[in-house]
Amino acid sequence: MSSTANNRNRDAMLALAATAAAASMAWGSIPTIDETHTFAVSFELSPGNQFITLPPFDDRSGTRVLEIAEVSLAFELSAAVTVENDAPDATGGWQLDFAGLAAFELPGVSEYATFYEIAAAGSLDGSDAVPGTGADFTDFGEVSHGLEISATVTGSALETFETDTTAAIWANAGFGLVPTLPDVGWTIEDFHAEGTLTVTYRYFEIPADPCDNDIDGSGAVDFTDLVLLLSSWGTCVIDDFCPADLDRDGTIGFTDLLTLMSNWGPCPD
């Protein structure tokens, strides 16, 4: 192969590399933006539930395009627990189990989490006949377990957020003594769930185009627009967000390239 041919190959490779780098930098000028809504979650157990109405995503007449919706539930299930031995003999070893299930649901979205833990363990002396005190009684204070549940919604499922939608949150949990001790009395008070539901809309903001074929909104149809078009060649990846699809046929192709080249230069005033 001649040195001229080698130089041409090298130049072609450099041009491709430069085009790829420019494409990355250009698309980086259209960042995603997060819009977050947070709601308080609080209900009695057990079981218990709550329904929360989520606001729809506002596309502002097509100038904002939803890419991802992230829904997350973070809350604690908790109760005040005491145990007391009513028998004259000591109990021996035992443990306090805490287990449950929690979930949230939206149209087309359902996520849940389960948990089990040994909340406490120990032994109790024989009854001293005095309620609420002594070595035959234990006050655990607040026994709690935190849960986090999340879902990422993309694609056609994002239609859920075009109108008001309801998130259903529910939980069921309980305590148990192991082994079963028929002479041990216990109390569970203020058993409840409390936390937050967070919905984050991640979207693109479509630049206001000074002219129809100015893809990056810079005020001119130029090399950057050409790079954006070539780097996006083919079928639109994100529905309704395809700035380089100048003829709006759902793909970036030869007719879009011709349109761009025929409008090269500064946008008209």
PAZAPA-4460 file (N, C-alpha, C; in steps of 0.05 Angstrom, whole numbers, plus 32768, in hexadecimal, padded with zeros to 4 digits):
% residues 269
    n_x    n_y    n_z   ca_x   ca_y   ca_z    c_x    c_y    c_z   seq   type   mol
   8011   7FE8   8000   8000   8000   8000   8012   8019   8000     1      M     A
   800B   802D   7FF0   801B   8045   7FEE   8019   8056   8007     2      S     A
   802C   8068   800A   802C   807A   8021   8014   808D   801F     3      S     A
   800C   8094   8006   7FF4   80A5   8002   7FDB   8097   800D     4      T     A
   7FD8   807D   8006   7FC1   806E   8010   7FC1   806C   802E     5      A     A
   7FD8   8067   803A   7FDB   8066   8057   7FD2   8080   8064     6      N     A
   7FDB   8096   8058   7FD4   80B0   8063   7FB6   80B5   8061     7      N     A
   7FAA   80AC   804B   7F8C   80AF   8048   7F7E   809F   805D     8      R     A
   7F87   8086   8062   7F7A   8075   8077   7F7D   8082   8092     9      N     A
   7F95   808D   8097   7F9A   809A   80B1   7F87   80B2   80B4    10      R     A
   7F85   80C2   809F   7F74   80DA   80A0   7F57   80D2   80A4    11      D     A
   7F4F   80BD   8097   7F33   80B4   809B   7F2D   80AB   80B7    12      A     A
   7F40   809C   80C3   7F3D   8093   80DF   7F3C   80AB   80F2    13      M     A
   7F4E   80BF   80ED   7F4E   80D7   80FE   7F34   80E6   80FB    14      L     A
   7F29   80E7   80E3   7F10   80F5   80DF   7EF9   80E8   80EE    15      A     A
   7EF9   80CD   80ED   7EE4   80BE   80FB   7EE6   80C2   8119    16      L     A
   7EFF   80C2   8123   7F03   80C6   8140   7EFA   80E2   8148    17      A     A
   7F01   80F6   8138   7EF9   8111   813E   7EDB   8114   813D    18      A     A
   7ECD   8107   812A   7EB0   8108   8128   7EA3   80FC   8141    19      T     A
   7EAD   80E5   814A   7EA2   80D8   8162   7EA6   80EA   817A    20      A     A
   7EBD   80F6   817D   7EC2   8107   8194   7EB0   8120   8194    21      A     A
   7EAE   812B   817C   7E9C   8143   817A   7E7F   813C   8180    22      A     A
   7E77   8124   8177   7E5B   811C   817D   7E56   8119   819B    23      A     A
   7E6A   810D   81A8   7E67   810A   81C5   7E65   8125   81D3    24      S     A
   7E76   8138   81CB   7E76   8153   81D7   7E5D   8162   81D0    25      M     A
   7E53   815E   81B8   7E3B   816D   81B0   7E22   8163   81BF    26      A     A
   7E1F   8148   81C0   7E07   813E   81CF   7E0A   8145   81ED    27      W     A
   7E22   8148   81F6   7E26   814F   8212   7E1A   816B   8219    28      G     A
   7E14   817B   8204   7E09   8195   8209   7DEB   8194   820D    29      S     A
   7DDF   817C   820B   7DC2   8178   8210   7DC0   8166   8228    30      I     A
   7DC2   8170   8240   7DC3   815F   8258   7DA7   8156   8260    31      P     A
   7DA6   8142   8271   7D8C   813A   827D   7D88   814B   8296    32      T     A
   7D6F   814E   829D   7D67   815E   82B4   7D55   814D   82C5    33      I     A
   7D58   814F   82E0   7D47   8140   82F2   7D32   8152   82FF    34      D     A
   7D19   8149   82FE   7D03   8156   830C   7CF9   8142   8321    35      E     A
   7CFB   8149   833B   7CF6   8136   8350   7CDD   813F   8361    36      T     A
   7CCC   812C   8366   7CB5   8130   8378   7CB7   811C   838F    37      H     A
   7CB4   8126   83A7   7CB6   8115   83BF   7C9C   8117   83CF    38      T     A
   7C93   8100   83D9   7C79   80FE   83E7   7C7E   80EF   8402    39      F     A
   7C70   80F8   8417   7C72   80EB   8431   7C62   80D1   8431    40      A     A
   7C6D   80BD   843D   7C60   80A3   8440   7C5C   809E   845E    41      V     A
   7C44   8098   8466   7C3F   8093   8483   7C25   8085   8486    42      S     A
   7C25   806C   8491   7C0D   805E   8496   7C11   8049   84AD    43      F     A
   7BFB   8041   84B9   7BFC   802E   84CF   7BFE   8012   84C5    44      E     A
   7C0A   8001   84D5   7C0D   7FE4   84CF   7C00   7FD4   84E6    45      L     A
   7BFA   7FBB   84E0   7C00   7FAE   84C7   7BE9   7F9C   84BF    46      S     A
   7BE1   7F9A   84A5   7BED   7FA8   848F   7BE4   7FC5   848D    47      P     A
   7BEF   7FD3   8479   7BE8   7FEF   8474   7BEF   7FF7   8458    48      G     A
   7BE2   800D   844F   7BE8   8016   8433   7BE3   8034   8431    49      N     A
   7BEC   803E   841A   7BE8   805B   8414   7BE8   805E   83F6    50      Q     A
   7BD8   8070   83EC   7BD6   8076   83D0   7BDF   8093   83CB    51      F     A
   7BF1   8097   83B8   7BFC   80B2   83B3   7BF8   80B8   8395    52      I     A
   7BED   80CF   8390   7BEA   80D8   8374   7C03   80E6   836A    53      T     A
   7C0F   80DC   8355   7C27   80E8   834A   7C20   80FC   8334    54      L     A
   7C2D   8113   8333   7C28   8126   831E   7C33   811C   8303    55      P     A
   7C26   8122   82ED   7C30   8119   82D3   7C49   8129   82CB    56      P     A
   7C59   811D   82BA   7C6F   812C   82AF   7C65   8140   829A    57      F     A
   7C6E   8159   829D   7C65   816E   828B   7C7A   8171   8275    58      D     A
   7C72   816A   825D   7C85   816C   8246   7C87   8189   823B    59      D     A
   7C77   819B   8246   7C77   81B7   823E   7C76   81BA   821F    60      R     A
   7C60   81AF   8216   7C5A   81B1   81F9   7C6F   81A5   81E7    61      S     A
   7C7B   818F   81F1   7C8E   8180   81E1   7CAB   818A   81E3    62      G     A
   7CB0   819D   81F5   7CCC   81A8   81F7   7CDC   8198   820C    63      T     A
   7CCF   8186   821B   7CDD   8175   822D   7CD6   8158   8227    64      R     A
   7CE9   8146   8227   7CE5   812A   8220   7CEE   8118   8237    65      V     A
   7CDB   8109   8242   7CE1   80F8   8259   7CF1   80DF   8250    66      L     A
   7D08   80DB   825C   7D19   80C4   8256   7D16   80AD   826A    67      E     A
   7D16   80B4   8284   7D15   80A0   8299   7D04   80AC   82B0    68      I     A
   7CF5   809A   82BD   7CE8   80A1   82D6   7CF2   808E   82EB    69      A     A
   7CFC   8099   8301   7D05   8088   8317   7CF2   808B   832F    70      E     A
   7CE9   8075   8339   7CD6   8075   8350   7CE4   8066   8366    71      V     A
   7CE5   8072   837E   7CF2   8064   8394   7CE3   8069   83AE    72      S     A
   7CE1   8054   83BE   7CD4   8054   83D8   7CE8   804E   83ED    73      L     A
   7CEB   8060   8400   7CFD   805C   8417   7CEE   8061   8431    74      A     A
   7CEA   804C   8440   7CDC   8051   8459   7CE3   803C   846E    75      F     A
   7CDA   8040   8487   7CE0   802E   849D   7CC5   8024   84A8    76      E     A
   7CC6   800A   84AF   7CB0   7FFD   84BD   7CBA   7FFB   84DA    77      L     A
   7CAA   8005   84ED   7CB3   8006   8509   7C9C   8003   851C    78      S     A
   7CA3   7FFA   8535   7C90   7FF7   854A   7C9F   7FF7   8565    79      A     A
   7C90   7FFE   857A   7C9A   7FFD   8595   7C93   7FE1   85A0    80      A     A
   7CA6   7FD2   85A9   7CA1   7FB6   85B1   7CAC   7FB1   85CD    81      V     A
   7C9B   7FA3   85DD   7CA4   7F9A   85F7   7C9C   7F7D   85FB    82      T     A
   7CAB   7F6E   860C   7CA3   7F53   8613   7CA6   7F50   8631    83      V     A
   7C95   7F3E   863C   7C96   7F3A   8659   7C8E   7F1D   865F    84      E     A
   7C9D   7F10   8671   7C98   7EF5   8679   7C84   7EF4   8690    85      N     A
   7C6E   7EE6   868C   7C5A   7EE3   86A1   7C5C   7EC9   86B0    86      D     A
   7C6F   7EB8   86A8   7C72   7E9F   86B6   7C87   7EA1   86CC    87      A     A
   7C85   7E8F   86E0   7C98   7E91   86F6   7CB4   7E88   86EE    88      P     A
   7CB7   7E79   86D9   7CD2   7E6F   86D1   7CDD   7E81   86BB    89      D     A
   7CF8   7E82   86BA   7D05   7E91   86A5   7D00   7E84   868A    90      A     A
   7D02   7E94   8675   7CFB   7E8A   865B   7D10   7E7A   864D    91      T     A
   7D29   7E7F   8653   7D3E   7E75   8642   7D41   7E87   8629    92      G     A
   7D51   7E7D   8616   7D57   7E8E   85FF   7D40   7E91   85EC    93      G     A
   7D3D   7EA9   85E0   7D28   7EAE   85CC   7D32   7EC4   85B9    94      W     A
   7D24   7EC8   85A3   7D2A   7EDE   8591   7D11   7EEB   8587    95      Q     A
   7D13   7F04   8581   7CFC   7F13   8576   7D01   7F17   8558    96      L     A
   7CF0   7F0A   8548   7CF2   7F0C   852B   7CE0   7F23   8520    97      D     A
   7CEA   7F30   850B   7CDC   7F46   84FE   7CDD   7F41   84E0    98      F     A
   7CC7   7F3E   84D3   7CC6   7F38   84B6   7CAF   7F46   84A9    99      A     A
   7CB2   7F4A   848F   7C9D   7F58   8480   7CA1   7F5B   8462   100      G     A
   7C8E   7F68   8456   7C8E   7F6C   8439   7C83   7F88   8434   101      L     A
   7C8F   7F95   8420   7C85   7FB0   8418   7C87   7FB2   83FA   102      A     A
   7C76   7FC3   83EE   7C76   7FC5   83D1   7C6A   7FE0   83C9   103      A     A
   7C70   7FE8   83B0   7C61   7FFE   83A3   7C59   7FF5   8387   104      F     A
   7C43   8000   837E   7C39   7FF9   8363   7C30   8012   8355   105      E     A
   7C36   8013   833B   7C2C   8026   8328   7C21   8017   8310   106      L     A
   7C11   8023   82FF   7C09   8015   82E6   7C22   800B   82D7   107      P     A
   7C25   7FF1   82D4   7C3B   7FE6   82C5   7C55   7FE3   82D5   108      G     A
   7C54   7FEB   82EF   7C6C   7FE9   8300   7C65   7FDD   831B   109      V     A
   7C74   7FC9   8323   7C6E   7FBD   833D   7C89   7FB4   8349   110      S     A
   7C90   7FBE   8361   7CA9   7FB7   836E   7CA3   7FB0   838B   111      E     A
   7CB2   7F9D   8397   7CAE   7F96   83B3   7CC8   7F8E   83BF   112      Y     A
   7CC8   7F8D   83DA   7CDF   7F84   83E9   7CD6   7F75   8402   113      A     A
   7CE4   7F61   840A   7CDE   7F52   8423   7CF6   7F55   8436   114      T     A
   7CF1   7F50   844F   7D06   7F51   8463   7D01   7F3E   847A   115      F     A
   7D16   7F35   8486   7D15   7F26   849F   7D2D   7F2C   84AF   116      Y     A
   7D29   7F31   84C9   7D40   7F35   84DA   7D3A   7F2C   84F7   117      E     A
   7D4E   7F25   8505   7D4C   7F1F   8522   7D4F   7F3A   8530   118      I     A
   7D3A   7F45   853A   7D3A   7F60   8545   7D47   7F60   8560   119      A     A
   7D45   7F4A   856F   7D51   7F49   858A   7D52   7F2C   8593   120      A     A
   7D61   7F27   85A7   7D63   7F0C   85B3   7D6A   7F0F   85D0   121      A     A
   7D63   7EFA   85E0   7D6A   7EFC   85FC   7D5B   7EE7   860D   122      G     A
   7D57   7EED   8626   7D48   7EDC   8638   7D3A   7EED   864C   123      S     A
   7D26   7EE2   865A   7D17   7EF1   866E   7D16   7EE0   8688   124      L     A
   7D1A   7EEE   869E   7D17   7EE0   86B8   7CFA   7ED9   86BD   125      D     A
   7CF6   7EC9   86D2   7CDB   7EC4   86DB   7CCC   7EDD   86E3   126      G     A
   7CB2   7EDC   86E2   7CA2   7EF4   86E8   7CA6   7EFE   8704   127      S     A
   7CA8   7F19   8707   7CAA   7F25   8721   7C8F   7F31   8729   128      D     A
   7C7A   7F2B   8719   7C5F   7F34   871F   7C5B   7F52   871F   129      A     A
   7C6F   7F60   8714   7C6D   7F7D   8712   7C6E   7F84   86F4   130      V     A
   7C57   7F8B   86E7   7C57   7F90   86CA   7C69   7FA7   86C3   131      P     A
   7C77   7FA4   86AC   7C86   7FB9   86A0   7CA1   7FC0   86AC   132      G     A
   7CAB   7FAF   86BF   7CC5   7FB4   86CB   7CD3   7F99   86D0   133      T     A
   7CEC   7F9B   86D7   7CFA   7F84   86E1   7D08   7F74   86CB   134      G     A
   7D15   7F5E   86D3   7D24   7F4D   86C1   7D12   7F3B   86B0   135      A     A
   7CF9   7F3A   86B7   7CE6   7F2B   86A7   7CD9   7F3B   8690   136      D     A
   7CE3   7F54   868E   7CD7   7F67   867A   7CED   7F73   8669   137      F     A
   7CE7   7F76   864F   7CFA   7F84   863D   7CEB   7F97   862B   138      T     A
   7CF4   7FB0   862B   7CE9   7FC4   8619   7CFE   7FC9   8603   139      D     A
   7CF7   7FC2   85EA   7D09   7FC5   85D4   7D09   7FE1   85C8   140      F     A
   7CF7   7FF2   85D2   7CF5   800C   85C5   7CEA   8009   85A9   141      G     A
   7CF4   801A   8597   7CEA   8018   857B   7CFB   8004   856C   142      E     A
   7CED   7FF0   8561   7CFA   7FDC   8550   7CF2   7FE3   8533   143      V     A
   7D06   7FE6   8522   7D00   7FF0   8507   7D11   7FE1   84F2   144      S     A
   7D07   7FE2   84D9   7D16   7FD8   84C2   7D12   7FEA   84AA   145      H     A
   7D27   7FF3   849E   7D25   8004   8486   7D24   7FF4   846C   146      G     A
   7D14   7FFE   845A   7D12   7FF1   843F   7D15   8006   842A   147      L     A
   7D22   7FFF   8414   7D23   8010   83FC   7D1B   7FFF   83E4   148      E     A
   7D09   800A   83D5   7CFF   7FFC   83BD   7CFF   8011   83A6   149      I     A
   7D08   8009   838E   7D0A   801C   8378   7D04   800F   835E   150      S     A
   7CFD   801F   834B   7CF8   8016   832F   7D00   802C   831C   151      A     A
   7D0B   8024   8305   7D12   8036   82F0   7D00   8030   82D8   152      T     A
   7CF1   8044   82D0   7CDD   8041   82BA   7CE7   804E   82A1   153      V     A
   7CE7   803F   828B   7CF1   804A   8271   7CDE   8041   825B   154      T     A
   7CE4   804B   8243   7CD6   8042   822B   7CB8   8048   822C   155      G     A
   7CA8   8036   8221   7C8B   803A   821F   7C7D   803B   823A   156      S     A
   7C8A   8030   824F   7C7E   8031   8269   7C7D   804D   8274   157      A     A
   7C8B   8060   8268   7C8B   807C   8271   7C6F   8089   826C   158      L     A
   7C5F   807C   825B   7C44   8086   8256   7C34   8088   8270   159      E     A
   7C3C   8078   8284   7C2F   8079   829F   7C2F   8096   82AA   160      T     A
   7C44   80A5   82A4   7C47   80BF   82B0   7C3D   80D6   829F   161      F     A
   7C2E   80D0   828A   7C22   80E5   8279   7C0A   80F2   8287   162      E     A
   7BFD   80E4   8299   7BE7   80EF   82A8   7BEB   80E9   82C6   163      T     A
   7BD9   80F4   82D6   7BDA   80ED   82F3   7BD9   80CF   82F6   164      D     A
   7BEA   80C4   8307   7BEA   80A8   830C   7BEC   80A3   832A   165      T     A
   7BE2   808D   8334   7BE2   8087   8350   7BF6   8071   8357   166      T     A
   7C06   8077   836B   7C19   8064   8376   7C0C   8057   838F   167      A     A
   7C0B   803C   838F   7C00   802E   83A6   7C18   8023   83B6   168      A     A
   7C18   8029   83CF   7C2E   8020   83E1   7C21   800F   83F7   169      I     A
   7C2C   7FF8   83FD   7C21   7FE8   8413   7C37   7FD8   8420   170      W     A
   7C31   7FD0   8439   7C45   7FC1   8448   7C36   7FAF   845C   171      A     A
   7C42   7F99   8463   7C38   7F87   8477   7C50   7F7B   8486   172      N     A
   7C50   7F7C   84A0   7C67   7F72   84B0   7C5D   7F68   84CB   173      A     A
   7C6E   7F5A   84D9   7C66   7F50   84F3   7C7E   7F46   8503   174      G     A
   7C79   7F42   851D   7C8E   7F39   8530   7C86   7F1D   8539   175      F     A
   7C9A   7F0E   8542   7C95   7EF4   854D   7CAC   7EEC   8560   176      G     A
   7CA4   7EDD   8576   7CB7   7ED2   8589   7CBE   7EB5   8582   177      L     A
   7CD7   7EAF   8581   7CE0   7E94   857B   7CF3   7E8B   8592   178      V     A
   7CED   7E74   85A0   7CD5   7E63   859C   7CBC   7E71   85A7   179      P     A
   7CA5   7E65   85A1   7C8C   7E70   85AC   7C8C   7E6C   85CA   180      T     A
   7C86   7E82   85D8   7C86   7E82   85F5   7C6A   7E8A   85FF   181      L     A
   7C59   7E77   8605   7C3D   7E7E   860B   7C3A   7E90   8624   182      P     A
   7C4D   7E90   8636   7C4B   7EA0   864E   7C59   7EBB   864C   183      D     A
   7C63   7EC1   8634   7C6F   7EDB   8630   7C5C   7EEE   8621   184      V     A
   7C55   7F03   862E   7C44   7F17   8621   7C54   7F2D   8614   185      G     A
   7C4A   7F37   85FE   7C59   7F4C   85F1   7C46   7F60   85E5   186      W     A
   7C50   7F78   85E2   7C3F   7F8E   85D7   7C4D   7F9A   85BE   187      T     A
   7C3D   7FA2   85AB   7C47   7FB0   8593   7C36   7FC9   8590   188      I     A
   7C43   7FE0   8592   7C35   7FF9   8590   7C41   800B   857B   189      E     A
   7C31   801D   8571   7C3A   8031   855D   7C48   8023   8545   190      D     A
   7C3B   800E   853B   7C46   7FFF   8524   7C3F   800E   850B   191      F     A
   7C53   8018   84FC   7C4D   8029   84E6   7C64   8029   84D1   192      H     A
   7C5E   8034   84BA   7C72   8038   84A5   7C74   8056   849F   193      A     A
   7C8D   805F   849B   7C91   807B   8496   7CA9   807F   8485   194      E     A
   7CA7   8091   8471   7CBD   8096   845F   7CB5   80A8   8448   195      G     A
   7CC1   80A4   8431   7CBC   80B5   841A   7CBA   80A5   8400   196      T     A
   7CA9   80AE   83EE   7CA9   80A5   83D3   7CB3   80BB   83C1   197      L     A
   7CC7   80B4   83B0   7CD4   80C8   839F   7CD0   80C0   8382   198      T     A
   7CC8   80D3   8372   7CC6   80CF   8355   7CD7   80E3   8347   199      V     A
   7CEA   80DA   8336   7CFC   80EC   8327   7CF7   80E8   830A   200      T     A
   7CF0   80FE   82FC   7CED   80FE   82DF   7D08   8108   82D4   201      Y     A
   7D15   80F8   82C4   7D2E   8100   82B7   7D27   8105   8299   202      R     A
   7D2D   811D   8290   7D23   8125   8276   7D39   8135   8266   203      Y     A
   7D34   8136   824C   7D44   8147   823A   7D33   8161   8235   204      F     A
   7D42   8176   8233   7D35   818F   822C   7D3D   8195   820F   205      E     A
   7D2A   8196   81FD   7D31   819A   81E1   7D37   81B8   81DC   206      I     A
   7D4F   81BE   81D2   7D56   81DA   81CD   7D43   81E7   81BA   207      P     A
   7D3D   8200   81BF   7D2D   8210   81AC   7D3E   8215   8194   208      A     A
   7D35   820C   817D   7D45   820E   8164   7D41   822A   8157   209      D     A
   7D57   8239   8154   7D55   8252   8145   7D4B   824D   8128   210      P     A
   7D52   8235   811D   7D47   822D   8104   7D43   820F   8104   211      C     A
   7D32   8205   80F3   7D29   81E9   80F5   7D3F   81D5   80F3   212      D     A
   7D55   81DB   80E5   7D6A   81C7   80E0   7D83   81CB   80F2   213      N     A
   7D81   81DE   8105   7D97   81E3   8117   7D94   81D0   812F   214      D     A
   7DA0   81B9   812E   7D9B   81A3   8141   7DA3   81AB   815D   215      I     A
   7DBA   81B8   8160   7DC4   81BE   817B   7DBB   81DA   8185   216      D     A
   7DAB   81E8   8175   7DA0   8202   817E   7DB5   8218   8181   217      G     A
   7DCB   8216   8171   7DE1   8229   8173   7DDC   8242   8163   218      S     A
   7DC8   8242   8151   7DC3   8259   8140   7DCE   8256   8124   219      G     A
   7DDA   823F   811F   7DE5   823A   8104   7DE4   821C   80FE   220      A     A
   7DE0   8215   80E5   7DE2   81FA   80DC   7DFF   81F6   80D3   221      V     A
   7E0E   81E6   80E3   7E2B   81E5   80DE   7E36   81C9   80E4   222      D     A
   7E50   81C7   80E8   7E5E   81AE   80EC   7E53   819E   8104   223      F     A
   7E4D   81AD   811A   7E43   819F   8131   7E29   8191   812C   224      T     A
   7E17   819E   811D   7DFE   8192   8115   7E02   8179   8103   225      D     A
   7E16   817B   80F1   7E1D   8165   80E0   7E26   814D   80F1   226      L     A
   7E38   8152   8104   7E42   813D   8116   7E2B   8130   8125   227      V     A
   7E19   8140   8130   7E02   8135   813E   7DF1   8124   812D   228      L     A
   7DEC   812C   8114   7DDC   811C   8102   7DEA   8102   80FC   229      L     A
   7E03   8103   80F5   7E11   80EA   80ED   7E14   80D7   8105   230      L     A
   7E18   80E1   811D   7E1B   80D0   8134   7E01   80C4   813D   231      S     A
   7DEA   80CF   8133   7DD0   80C4   813A   7DC4   80B3   8123   232      S     A
   7DD3   80AD   810F   7DC9   80A0   80F7   7DBA   8087   80FE   233      W     A
   7DA2   8083   80F2   7D92   806B   80F6   7D78   8072   8103   234      G     A
   7D6C   805E   810F   7D52   8061   811C   7D55   8071   8136   235      T     A
   7D42   8083   813B   7D42   8093   8153   7D42   8080   816C   236      C     A
   7D55   8086   817E   7D58   8074   8196   7D43   807B   81AB   237      V     A
   7D3E   8094   81AF   7D2B   809D   81C4   7D12   80A8   81B6   238      I     A
   7CFB   809C   81BC   7CE2   80A5   81B0   7CDE   80C2   81B6   239      D     A
   7CD6   80D1   81A1   7CCE   80ED   81A3   7CE5   8100   81A9   240      D     A
   7CFE   80F5   81AB   7D15   8107   81AE   7D2A   80FF   819A   241      F     A
   7D29   810C   8183   7D3B   8105   816D   7D40   811E   815D   242      C     A
   7D50   8131   8168   7D53   814B   815B   7D5F   8149   813F   243      P     A
   7D6F   8134   813A   7D7C   8132   8120   7D6A   8127   810B   244      A     A
   7D52   811E   8112   7D3F   8114   80FF   7D30   812C   80F3   245      D     A
   7D3C   8139   80E0   7D32   8152   80D6   7D18   814F   80C6   246      L     A
   7D14   8138   80BA   7CFB   8134   80AB   7CE6   8125   80BB   247      D     A
   7CEC   811F   80D4   7CD9   8114   80E7   7CCD   80FA   80DD   248      R     A
   7CDE   80E9   80D1   7CD3   80CF   80C8   7CDB   80B8   80DA   249      D     A
   7CE8   80BE   80F1   7CEF   80AA   8105   7D0B   809E   8102   250      G     A
   7D19   80A7   80ED   7D35   809E   80E9   7D46   80B5   80E0   251      T     A
   7D60   80B3   80E6   7D72   80C7   80DC   7D80   80BB   80C4   252      I     A
   7D7C   80C7   80AD   7D87   80BB   8094   7D8F   80CF   807F   253      G     A
   7D90   80C6   8066   7D9B   80D6   8051   7D8B   80EF   804C   254      F     A
   7D70   80ED   804F   7D60   8106   8049   7D65   811B   805F   255      T     A
   7D6B   8112   8078   7D72   8125   808D   7D8C   8133   8087   256      D     A
   7D9F   8123   807C   7DBA   812E   8075   7DB7   8143   805F   257      L     A
   7DA7   813C   804A   7DA2   814F   8035   7D95   8169   803F   258      L     A
   7D82   8166   8051   7D74   817D   805C   7D88   818F   806B   259      T     A
   7D99   8183   807B   7DAC   8192   808B   7DBF   81A1   8078   260      L     A
   7DCA   8193   8065   7DDE   819F   8053   7DD3   81B5   8042   261      M     A
   7DB9   81B3   803B   7DAD   81C8   802B   7DA6   81E1   803B   262      S     A
   7DA7   81DE   8056   7DA2   81F6   8067   7DBA   81FF   8076   263      N     A
   7DD2   81F8   806B   7DEC   81FF   8079   7DEF   821D   807C   264      W     A
   7DF9   8225   8094   7DFF   8241   8098   7DEF   824C   80B0   265      G     A
   7DF2   8266   80B5   7DE4   8273   80CB   7DC6   8271   80C7   266      P     A
   7DB7   826F   80DD   7D9A   8270   80DC   7D91   828C   80D4   267      C     A
   7D7C   828D   80C4   7D72   82A8   80BD   7D67   82B7   80D5   268      P     A
   7D68   82D1   80D4   7D5E   82E1   80EA   7D3F   82DF   80EA   269      D     A
***
